[in-house]
Amino acid sequence: QVQLVESGGDLVQPGGSLSLSCAASGRIFSIVQMGWYRQAPGKQRELVAYVNSGGSTQYGDSVKGRFTVSRDNAKNTLYLQMNSLKPEDTALYLCSVYAYTTSRDFDNYWGQGTQVTVSS
């Protein structure tokens, strides 16, 4: 009932920049939190950054100072500006939303992900 579509993943060189977007749609009553996570082969999924309904943000230690997360509440769209990219940032980036589909039904939803590859 909630769909998430990520876009913006690409092949970039170390030190480069990239911007990702995540658009949420479907039967959404309200969004509590939207965030970015990433998963690389052989590694556990980790938090990149998220924004809650109050506008507060949280970043994973590995990206703090380099990435910036933002949200357009009117469009239910999440963004991630990535700067100073490193090969270690290579991963599938997934968008996640915690949302009410009704005034009583609450759940977590995931997108399919967009691939970011940092390599020369």
C-alpha positions as a Python dict, from the first residue, in 0.01 Angstrom:
ca = {
    (1, 'Q'): (0, 0, 0),
    (2, 'V'): (306, 221, 29),
    (3, 'Q'): (552, 231, -255),
    (4, 'L'): (901, 375, -248),
    (5, 'V'): (1102, 448, -559),
    (6, 'E'): (1466, 543, -533),
    (7, 'S'): (1663, 710, -808),
    (8, 'G'): (1998, 873, -869),
    (9, 'G'): (2239, 586, -820),
    (10, 'D'): (2534, 583, -1055),
    (11, 'L'): (2901, 509, -1104),
    (12, 'V'): (3113, 794, -971),
    (13, 'Q'): (3481, 854, -907),
    (14, 'P'): (3627, 883, -558),
    (15, 'G'): (3584, 1235, -429),
    (16, 'G'): (3282, 1292, -647),
    (17, 'S'): (2926, 1379, -555),
    (18, 'L'): (2589, 1223, -614),
    (19, 'S'): (2231, 1300, -519),
    (20, 'L'): (1967, 1038, -448),
    (21, 'S'): (1591, 1074, -431),
    (22, 'C'): (1317, 861, -282),
    (23, 'A'): (953, 921, -364),
    (24, 'A'): (684, 770, -145),
    (25, 'S'): (336, 709, -276),
    (26, 'G'): (28, 502, -213),
    (27, 'R'): (-209, 484, 77),
    (28, 'I'): (-27, 708, 320),
    (29, 'F'): (-204, 857, 615),
    (30, 'S'): (107, 1011, 764),
    (31, 'I'): (482, 954, 759),
    (32, 'V'): (667, 929, 1085),
    (33, 'Q'): (1017, 881, 952),
    (34, 'M'): (1199, 845, 622),
    (35, 'G'): (1555, 728, 596),
    (36, 'W'): (1836, 594, 385),
    (37, 'Y'): (2012, 267, 452),
    (38, 'R'): (2279, 89, 256),
    (39, 'Q'): (2397, -264, 213),
    (40, 'A'): (2715, -389, 53),
    (41, 'P'): (2807, -752, -19),
    (42, 'G'): (2931, -922, 294),
    (43, 'K'): (2814, -643, 520),
    (44, 'Q'): (2509, -583, 731),
    (45, 'R'): (2260, -320, 636),
    (46, 'E'): (2350, 6, 803),
    (47, 'L'): (2188, 339, 864),
    (48, 'V'): (2298, 623, 639),
    (49, 'A'): (2064, 896, 758),
    (50, 'Y'): (1704, 961, 845),
    (51, 'V'): (1460, 1245, 906),
    (52, 'N'): (1169, 1215, 1145),
    (53, 'S'): (837, 1396, 1136),
    (54, 'G'): (973, 1670, 1357),
    (55, 'G'): (1254, 1744, 1116),
    (56, 'S'): (1536, 1609, 1327),
    (57, 'T'): (1807, 1413, 1150),
    (58, 'Q'): (2044, 1134, 1239),
    (59, 'Y'): (2351, 1019, 1049),
    (60, 'G'): (2559, 710, 1054),
    (61, 'D'): (2910, 768, 1180),
    (62, 'S'): (3067, 667, 851),
    (63, 'V'): (2889, 938, 652),
    (64, 'K'): (2856, 1223, 899),
    (65, 'G'): (3006, 1540, 761),
    (66, 'R'): (2991, 1419, 402),
    (67, 'F'): (2624, 1338, 342),
    (68, 'T'): (2318, 1554, 392),
    (69, 'V'): (1964, 1422, 419),
    (70, 'S'): (1655, 1632, 358),
    (71, 'R'): (1285, 1581, 309),
    (72, 'D'): (1011, 1755, 118),
    (73, 'N'): (708, 1682, 333),
    (74, 'A'): (460, 1812, 79),
    (75, 'K'): (589, 1572, -185),
    (76, 'N'): (673, 1283, 47),
    (77, 'T'): (1016, 1280, -107),
    (78, 'L'): (1347, 1212, 63),
    (79, 'Y'): (1684, 1326, -66),
    (80, 'L'): (2042, 1239, 5),
    (81, 'Q'): (2327, 1461, -107),
    (82, 'M'): (2651, 1267, -104),
    (83, 'N'): (2984, 1446, -125),
    (84, 'S'): (3345, 1336, -98),
    (85, 'L'): (3248, 985, -195),
    (86, 'K'): (3478, 700, -109),
    (87, 'P'): (3504, 347, -247),
    (88, 'E'): (3371, 229, 89),
    (89, 'D'): (3044, 405, 9),
    (90, 'T'): (2976, 154, -266),
    (91, 'A'): (2650, -18, -181),
    (92, 'L'): (2286, -60, -264),
    (93, 'Y'): (2111, 238, -113),
    (94, 'L'): (1762, 170, 11),
    (95, 'C'): (1489, 404, 116),
    (96, 'S'): (1275, 322, 417),
    (97, 'V'): (962, 480, 554),
    (98, 'Y'): (772, 435, 878),
    (99, 'A'): (418, 537, 802),
    (100, 'Y'): (56, 512, 902),
    (101, 'T'): (-160, 384, 620),
    (102, 'T'): (-465, 459, 833),
    (103, 'S'): (-505, 632, 1165),
    (104, 'R'): (-439, 297, 1332),
    (105, 'D'): (-220, 92, 1097),
    (106, 'F'): (153, 152, 1121),
    (107, 'D'): (433, -27, 940),
    (108, 'N'): (778, -5, 786),
    (109, 'Y'): (824, -10, 408),
    (110, 'W'): (1126, -46, 183),
    (111, 'G'): (1211, 46, -171),
    (112, 'Q'): (1403, -168, -416),
    (113, 'G'): (1719, 34, -383),
    (114, 'T'): (1951, 221, -614),
    (115, 'Q'): (2310, 119, -672),
    (116, 'V'): (2594, 356, -593),
    (117, 'T'): (2938, 253, -708),
    (118, 'V'): (3243, 461, -626),
    (119, 'S'): (3540, 357, -832),
    (120, 'S'): (3806, 494, -1060),
}
